[in-house]
Amino acid sequence: MKFITFTRIFLHFLPFSVGITALAIFEKNWTFELKKVEVNSSHPELLNMMDFKAERVGRGLHALSGKIVLNFDINEGDSNELEVQLFRSAKNMQDFRILPLKIYRTHLFNILNTFYKDAAMANFKNCSNLPQFKNFFEPPLKSDTYYMDRCLFDESGFPNYVVEGFYKVMVRGYGPAEWTMVLISQIETIF
């Protein structure tokens, strides 16, 4: 009896005591809904983000659409950098608090060769003309119009345990044009 009670208490507080990575042995306990997308560019004549939207495409399926008109080449070692910050709100899409998860400001190619390649590239393979590569991205990123047409997010690389609430991912870009992209999602627990 004491063992069963201890086990229940331990499993209840496990996420808080040992972190999310220890929960990989458990099944995913949440659903994801992309609620809102906001974009902005300081110089739309150089980098313009248009028609971005989150849309429901089926039960439990949410997609991202939009296009980026890039009117200059991005080369290795230039000033094109970005950073990513994560925020959470327990109850609504307004009272966000910053989380300690961050991708520090670095060159775009570092992001392409790590986070993009490992966590996002596969999501864009069949619905966009965003870069696809095997080992490393080969510069430059050419001036072009890059589109996303109802791109779905595969959640298989996400942790099995995520605290319920609203999450805001803010991507800030630097260079000839400074830009932001804000994605707001809702995570709900399933049983």
Phi, psi and chi 1 to 4 in degrees:
 res  aa     phi    psi   chi1   chi2   chi3   chi4
   1 MET       -  -46.5  179.7   76.7  166.0      -
   2 LYS   -63.6  -37.2  -72.4 -177.8  179.9  179.9
   3 PHE   -64.2  -42.9  177.1   74.3      -      -
   4 ILE   -63.8  -44.5  -67.4  171.5      -      -
   5 THR   -62.7  -45.3  -56.5      -      -      -
   6 PHE   -60.1  -43.5  171.8   76.2      -      -
   7 THR   -61.5  -43.9  -56.2      -      -      -
   8 ARG   -62.4  -45.2  -75.1 -176.7 -176.0  159.6
   9 ILE   -63.3  -44.5  -68.3  170.0      -      -
  10 PHE   -60.2  -47.9  175.9   74.1      -      -
  11 LEU   -66.4  -32.5  -71.0  175.1      -      -
  12 HIS   -67.4  -40.8  178.8   73.2      -      -
  13 PHE   -96.7   -0.7  -71.8  104.2      -      -
  14 LEU   -53.8  -46.2 -178.5   64.8      -      -
  15 PRO   -59.2  -32.9  -18.7   27.2      -      -
  16 PHE   -83.1  -25.4  -53.9  104.3      -      -
  17 SER   -93.8  -31.5   60.2      -      -      -
  18 VAL  -121.4   -4.4  -63.2      -      -      -
  19 GLY    94.8  167.3      -      -      -      -
  20 ILE   -66.3  -36.9  -67.8  171.2      -      -
  21 THR   -62.9  -28.3   54.9      -      -      -
  22 ALA   -70.7  -12.9      -      -      -      -
  23 LEU   -90.8    8.8  -68.2  170.8      -      -
  24 ALA   -59.8  -20.7      -      -      -      -
  25 ILE   -78.3  -14.8   57.6  171.9      -      -
  26 PHE   -92.6  159.9  -61.9  104.2      -      -
  27 GLU   -75.5  155.7  -69.7 -175.2   31.7      -
  28 LYS   -60.4  133.9 -171.2  174.6  112.0 -179.9
  29 ASN  -117.0   24.7   75.9  -27.8      -      -
  30 TRP  -147.4  162.3   54.6  -87.2      -      -
  31 THR  -121.1  159.1   61.5      -      -      -
  32 PHE  -126.5  133.1  163.8   91.2      -      -
  33 GLU  -134.8  118.8 -179.4  178.6  -11.2      -
  34 LEU   -74.8  117.7 -175.7   60.1      -      -
  35 LYS   -97.3  -38.9  -66.8  -75.5 -159.5 -178.4
  36 LYS  -154.8  146.3 -173.4  175.6 -177.9 -179.3
  37 VAL  -131.9  129.1 -178.6      -      -      -
  38 GLU  -125.5  136.8  -62.3  173.1  -12.1      -
  39 VAL  -133.3  153.5  -66.4      -      -      -
  40 ASN  -156.2  144.9 -174.3   31.7      -      -
  41 SER  -136.6  136.5  174.1      -      -      -
  42 SER   -73.2  -24.9   65.1      -      -      -
  43 HIS  -137.8   81.8  -65.3  -71.3      -      -
  44 PRO   -59.8  -21.0  -12.3   18.5      -      -
  45 GLU   -71.1  -20.9   68.6  -79.3    2.3      -
  46 LEU   -98.7  -43.2  -64.7  175.3      -      -
  47 LEU  -143.3  113.5 -172.2  146.2      -      -
  48 ASN  -121.0  128.2 -164.5    1.9      -      -
  49 MET  -109.1  121.8  -62.5 -177.4  -72.8      -
  50 MET  -130.9  153.4  -54.7  179.8  -45.2      -
  51 ASP    56.8   30.7  -55.1  -37.1      -      -
  52 PHE   -76.4  134.0  -88.5   89.1      -      -
  53 LYS  -156.7  153.7   62.2 -176.8  174.4 -178.3
  54 ALA  -102.5  133.5      -      -      -      -
  55 GLU  -140.1  145.2   58.5 -175.6  -47.9      -
  56 ARG   -82.6  127.2 -175.9  176.5  177.3 -177.5
  57 VAL  -116.0    2.8  -66.2      -      -      -
  58 GLY   170.5  174.4      -      -      -      -
  59 ARG   -63.5  116.4 -174.7  174.7 -178.2 -169.1
  60 GLY    75.0    9.1      -      -      -      -
  61 LEU  -118.7  124.2  -63.9  174.2      -      -
  62 HIS  -128.6  139.8  -59.8   84.8      -      -
  63 ALA  -124.7  161.1      -      -      -      -
  64 LEU  -117.8  131.7  175.7   65.9      -      -
  65 SER  -131.3  153.0  -64.7      -      -      -
  66 GLY   158.6  178.3      -      -      -      -
  67 LYS  -144.0  150.9   62.7 -177.7  171.9  179.2
  68 ILE  -119.7  118.8  -59.6  168.1      -      -
  69 VAL   -97.3  108.8  180.0      -      -      -
  70 LEU  -103.2  114.1 -179.7   64.9      -      -
  71 ASN  -104.0   28.9  -72.1  -40.1      -      -
  72 PHE  -157.5  156.2   59.7   93.6      -      -
  73 ASP   -81.8  144.6  -69.5  -10.1      -      -
  74 ILE  -105.3  121.9  -63.1  177.3      -      -
  75 ASN  -114.2  158.5  -65.4  -68.0      -      -
  76 GLU   -61.2  132.9 -164.0  164.8    3.1      -
  77 GLY    84.0   -0.5      -      -      -      -
  78 ASP   -81.1 -168.3   64.3   14.5      -      -
  79 SER   -89.9    9.9   63.4      -      -      -
  80 ASN   -81.6   98.3  -71.2  -74.9      -      -
  81 GLU  -123.1  163.5  -62.6  178.4  -32.8      -
  82 LEU  -149.5  162.7   59.5   89.1      -      -
  83 GLU  -141.2  156.6   65.8 -177.0  -15.6      -
  84 VAL  -131.2  132.9 -179.0      -      -      -
  85 GLN  -124.9  150.4  -70.8 -176.7  -63.6      -
  86 LEU  -120.7  137.2 -175.0   62.6      -      -
  87 PHE  -129.4  158.7  -56.9   80.2      -      -
  88 ARG  -140.8  142.9  179.8  179.7  172.2  -88.1
  89 SER  -128.5  132.7  170.8      -      -      -
  90 ALA   -72.4  -30.5      -      -      -      -
  91 LYS  -125.4  -22.7  -62.3 -175.9 -179.8  179.6
  92 ASN  -152.1 -177.9   58.1   44.3      -      -
  93 MET   -96.7   30.9  -68.5 -164.0  -59.4      -
  94 GLN  -129.9  -45.2  -63.5  172.0   -8.5      -
  95 ASP   -87.9   63.6  -59.0  -38.2      -      -
  96 PHE   -81.8  142.1  -72.7   98.6      -      -
  97 ARG  -121.1  139.4  -65.9  178.0 -172.4 -124.4
  98 ILE   -66.8  140.5 -166.8  164.3      -      -
  99 LEU  -102.7  158.0  -66.1  173.0      -      -
 100 PRO   -78.8   15.2   27.6  -33.4      -      -
 101 LEU   -98.2  123.8  -56.5  169.3      -      -
 102 LYS  -154.1  145.4 -180.0  176.5 -176.1  172.6
 103 ILE  -104.6  114.1  -61.5  173.6      -      -
 104 TYR   -69.1  153.4  -70.6   94.2      -      -
 105 ARG   -52.8  123.7 -172.3  170.7  167.7  171.6
 106 THR  -153.2  167.5 -173.3      -      -      -
 107 HIS   -64.3  145.9 -164.9  -84.3      -      -
 108 LEU   -52.4  -38.8  172.6   65.2      -      -
 109 PHE   -66.6  -31.7  -64.6  156.4      -      -
 110 ASN   -63.0  -39.6  -67.7  -25.7      -      -
 111 ILE   -67.7  -44.3  -61.1  -65.2      -      -
 112 LEU   -58.9  -40.8  -72.9  175.4      -      -
 113 ASN   -81.9   -6.0  -73.3  -41.5      -      -
 114 THR  -124.2  -87.4   55.8      -      -      -
 115 PHE   -61.9  -45.4  -60.2  102.5      -      -
 116 TYR   -61.5  -50.4  172.1   78.8      -      -
 117 LYS   -61.3  -44.2  179.1 -177.3  170.7 -170.4
 118 ASP   -79.7  -33.9  -63.2  -22.2      -      -
 119 ALA  -117.6  -20.0      -      -      -      -
 120 ALA  -124.0  -29.3      -      -      -      -
 121 MET   -55.2  -42.9 -171.9  167.6   70.4      -
 122 ALA   -61.9  -30.9      -      -      -      -
 123 ASN   -65.2  -25.7  -66.1  -45.0      -      -
 124 PHE  -101.3    1.3  -61.2  114.5      -      -
 125 LYS   -59.9  -45.6 -176.5  176.0 -177.1  178.4
 126 ASN  -104.3    4.1  -62.5  -44.0      -      -
 127 CYS  -130.2    7.7   61.4      -      -      -
 128 SER  -155.5  174.9   80.2      -      -      -
 129 ASN  -110.7   23.0   64.7  -20.6      -      -
 130 LEU   -65.8  154.9  -69.7  173.5      -      -
 131 PRO   -55.4  137.5  -23.2   31.7      -      -
 132 GLN  -125.9  131.9  -62.7  -72.1  -43.5      -
 133 PHE  -154.7  163.1   50.7   91.3      -      -
 134 LYS   -89.8  -66.0  -88.4 -165.5  173.7 -162.0
 135 ASN   -96.0  -65.2  -63.0  -41.1      -      -
 136 PHE  -136.3  147.2  -65.5  100.5      -      -
 137 PHE   -67.7  132.6  177.4   76.0      -      -
 138 GLU   -97.0  110.8  -66.0  -69.0  -29.5      -
 139 PRO   -63.9  160.9  -15.9   26.3      -      -
 140 PRO   -88.4  169.1   33.3  -35.2      -      -
 141 LEU   -89.8  112.0 -178.5   62.5      -      -
 142 LYS   -75.0  150.4  -66.6  -75.8 -168.6 -179.5
 143 SER   -58.1  125.3  170.9      -      -      -
 144 ASP  -172.2  174.7 -159.0  -11.1      -      -
 145 THR  -104.3  116.8  -62.9      -      -      -
 146 TYR  -102.0  129.3  -63.9   93.5      -      -
 147 TYR  -120.8  156.0   69.0   86.9      -      -
 148 MET  -129.2  123.1  -72.1  150.8  -86.2      -
 149 ASP  -120.1   95.2 -176.7   20.3      -      -
 150 ARG    56.3   52.7  -62.6  170.7   61.9  136.2
 151 CYS   -77.6  126.3  -67.2      -      -      -
 152 LEU   -92.5  150.5  -61.9  172.4      -      -
 153 PHE  -102.6  120.6  -69.2   95.2      -      -
 154 ASP   -78.9  121.6  176.2   13.7      -      -
 155 GLU   -90.8    7.1  -58.8  162.8   10.4      -
 156 SER   -64.6  -26.8   62.4      -      -      -
 157 GLY   -86.9   -3.2      -      -      -      -
 158 PHE   -84.5  159.5  -67.2    2.9      -      -
 159 PRO   -66.8  155.6   19.1  -26.9      -      -
 160 ASN   -72.2  -28.5  -69.7  -24.3      -      -
 161 TYR  -116.2  122.9  177.5   82.6      -      -
 162 VAL  -135.9  136.9  178.2      -      -      -
 163 VAL   -69.3  134.3  177.5      -      -      -
 164 GLU   -61.0  148.8 -167.7  170.6   72.4      -
 165 GLY   145.1 -166.9      -      -      -      -
 166 PHE  -103.8  136.2  -67.8   86.5      -      -
 167 TYR  -121.2  138.4  -72.8   82.4      -      -
 168 LYS  -120.4  124.8  176.1  167.8   72.1  170.8
 169 VAL  -106.7  121.1  176.8      -      -      -
 170 MET  -112.9  118.3 -179.7 -179.9  -69.7      -
 171 VAL  -105.8  124.5 -178.4      -      -      -
 172 ARG  -115.3  128.3  -73.4 -170.3 -179.0  117.2
 173 GLY  -109.6  145.3      -      -      -      -
 174 TYR  -127.4  155.0  -56.4   91.6      -      -
 175 GLY   142.4 -150.4      -      -      -      -
 176 PRO   -56.2  -32.2  -23.5   31.7      -      -
 177 ALA  -125.5  128.6      -      -      -      -
 178 GLU   -91.5  137.3  -67.1 -170.3    4.1      -
 179 TRP  -144.8  161.0   56.0  -87.4      -      -
 180 THR  -137.0  148.6   58.5      -      -      -
 181 MET  -133.7  126.7  176.2 -180.0  -76.7      -
 182 VAL  -119.2  125.2  176.3      -      -      -
 183 LEU  -115.1  126.2  -57.6  155.0      -      -
 184 ILE  -116.2  128.1  -62.2  177.2      -      -
 185 SER  -128.5  156.3  -57.4      -      -      -
 186 GLN  -114.3  131.9 -177.1  176.3   11.7      -
 187 ILE  -108.5  126.9  -57.8  -71.9      -      -
 188 GLU  -121.9  140.6  -68.1 -176.7  -53.6      -
 189 THR   -76.6  138.7  -56.8      -      -      -
 190 ILE  -116.3  153.1   55.2  175.0      -      -
 191 PHE  -118.6      -  -61.9   98.0      -      -
